[in-house]
Amino acid sequence: DMVRAGLVTNFQLLLSYRSGKLTPSQVAKNIIAMLEDCDKSTPPLRAIVQWDQEQIMLMAEASTTRYRNKCTLSCLDGIPVCLKEEFKVVPYHHRVGTVYLGTQPETEDATVAKKLREAGAIIIGVSNMHELGTGTTGCNPNRYHKIPRNPYNPNHFTGGSSSGSAAAVAAGLCPVAIGTDGGGSVRIPASFCGVVGLKGTFGRISGHGCLPLSYSTVSVGPICTSVADAAIVYSILAEPDPLYPYGLKQPKATLSDMCAPDLKGLKLGVDWTFFKACDAEVLSACEKAVKHLQSLGASVVEVSLPEVEESRVAHVICILSEMRDFLQPDFNKHFHEMNLETRASLALASQFTALDYIKANRQRTRTMRFLQEIFSSVNCILTPAIPCTAPRIHESDLVTGRSDMSFTVRSMRFMQLGNFTGIPGLVVPIGYSTAGLPISLQVMAKWWDEAALLRIGLKLEQFRDQTKKPSIYYDILA
């Protein structure tokens, strides 16, 4: 079934490595040739914005030796990965989508980069992102970044802010990428690019070494070609990190029942009024996907999510106030080096008061209590991932960037609940619009219950009857 999906998965790579059909070094050489090609193509893909041939080959050769000696480090040994530029990765520049940060090469890895290295993964570079993670299109016209292209249609955006991570996975450059999600920043690009995206529970995966833009809404998570791959990466990255206080008290990460043959006994919560607030094509695909889950024995329970609008406004107040606070020195010192859109977002953020922030956090307590109650009667909540498909890139976006508040607000509609309350969310591709752009469904579960998401996600993945190969696609097994 995974092989049918067309996009290369970890599983296929591992089989090739274990059988000796391919070595990590051969795959790495392919990737280097492809990264050169990406930079030269018209328009350039701009998924990976910093990479180093020598670094890639060092990791690949070490992995090749381990396979030869049958002493591999984990299921990710020899697997190509990239990390969003928001993470510190030696020896790259920690620019976070800007032109003014990370003037010197990084000397210390973020915890997730360190863990991936220890697992034997091949870090192929750092991926493009929306400047300072402040938007959901991925449009970043500055000189170091440029605009990443959606592999399904290069005239469309990837979504953001983990734009390059999703583009790299969808284009086949690596089966695994790491992003961060403060307002849908893993799930939006994963959905627009037709790949799997997991936002862990708040604090589940360490954010140490990641620029702390918004400390109460941001979670780290993988973007992968398959749900099984997301589960593997999650199981390797999810654990307390002494350097990251928010995740210290977490329960053990398990994958229990993940491979159960059906979904019998699971209750899927749907608030239909909320669910239906999306484009007709998206709604029709998502409704069919829900029926598919029912056919596997799950029951759909109607739930009512109270105060949805209040929660959405409160989330915006929290994330923007925290970013504005953290970026105060940047806003004063580097204002003229920021993209226009970033300036506008931060200027808007400075209009919120301390009272707004306090009220927003009172709303958070209320919303978390409502969710606690809902999760006492259902295992998960289903929504479409995004109300629409990836938007078109206009000529002017390449030069001046793009600020479209109504799109930003709309794209985050189904995302904000997870960021605001800290519950985990998984997006899985379920089909395409008539224009051939990917459509995804989102599954959310209670705090620390990623295992339920992955179990449902595995079954959801089988719903898509055919997988369209993206128009930009590199086969690293070739």
Secondary structure as UniProt FT lines:
FT   HELIX           3..5
FT   HELIX           10..19
FT   HELIX           24..40
FT   STRAND          48..50
FT   HELIX           53..68
FT   TURN            69..70
FT   TURN            75..78
FT   STRAND          80..84
FT   TURN            85..86
FT   TURN            90..91
FT   TURN            96..97
FT   HELIX           111..118
FT   TURN            119..120
FT   STRAND          122..127
FT   HELIX           131..133
FT   TURN            143..145
FT   TURN            151..152
FT   TURN            154..155
FT   HELIX           163..170
FT   TURN            171..172
FT   STRAND          176..181
FT   TURN            185..186
FT   HELIX           187..192
FT   TURN            193..194
FT   STRAND          196..199
FT   TURN            202..203
FT   TURN            208..209
FT   TURN            215..217
FT   STRAND          219..224
FT   HELIX           227..237
FT   TURN            242..243
FT   HELIX           245..247
FT   TURN            248..249
FT   TURN            256..259
FT   TURN            264..265
FT   STRAND          267..270
FT   HELIX           272..275
FT   HELIX           280..295
FT   TURN            296..297
FT   STRAND          299..302
FT   TURN            306..307
FT   HELIX           308..326
FT   HELIX           328..333
FT   HELIX           335..337
FT   HELIX           340..349
FT   TURN            350..351
FT   HELIX           354..374
FT   TURN            375..377
FT   STRAND          380..384
FT   HELIX           395..400
FT   HELIX           405..411
FT   TURN            412..415
FT   HELIX           416..421
FT   STRAND          425..432
FT   TURN            434..435
FT   STRAND          438..445
FT   TURN            447..448
FT   HELIX           450..461
FT   TURN            462..463
FT   TURN            476..477
//
